[in-house]
Amino acid sequence: MSPRFAPILFGFVLSALMSLVVSGIATLRNAGPVDGFVLLWLGAWLPSWFIAFPTVLVVAPFARRLVGRMVKAPAAQVQ
């Protein structure tokens, strides 16, 4: 895959993992460890991912700028 797709692929993977974890925690808290938990979790995760992926793509540039303002730039090295 071309490196130009790296930001989109990163957003795809990040949104998948984050929505998987968050929906799993929310499902467990709401339903408890019931029979069929995994199917219930997947039913919550997939719609969450469909929202999370475009959200990550839109929000990521803002987050990068915000973090860039919050950290110090590396000092130029003198040799």
Helices and strands as residue ranges (DSSP letters): G 3-5, H 6-31, H 37-70
